[in-house]
Amino acid sequence: MNQTVKYIHRNLIALRDEHHLSDARWAELADLNRSDVSRFTNGHVCNPKFDFLEKLCAALGVTLYEVMSKVPMATDAYSASERALVMRLRRMSDSQRDVVERMAEALTPDD
């Protein structure tokens, strides 16, 4: 699990705990498989898919953007151009970020 995914994971677990949700209830609200949610909760999912994270967020009443905006940007982990791109993404509307995400998914192979 890379550092960014660790922060997203930590933020989602904290939100889940604030809502006092079990993995089973969280999975039900997110319309996801309970074992997949449990694996994520326990840190056994290294590269969760975008739609999986979006469903977990929606079940908590937040967007993935809101969760990601709380992720610190380690200056040594990204080049200057990567940091600039992330800052541009953070200023975009939800619909603009959706378009960029779809473009990125179309241009990059699945892991």
Secondary structure, 3 states (H helix, E strand, C coil): CCHHHHHHHHHHHHHHHHCCCCHHHHHHHHCCCHHHHHHHHCCCCCCCCHHHHHHHHHHHCCCHHHHHCCCCCCCCCCCHHHHHHHHHHHHCCHHHHHHHHHHHHHHCCCC
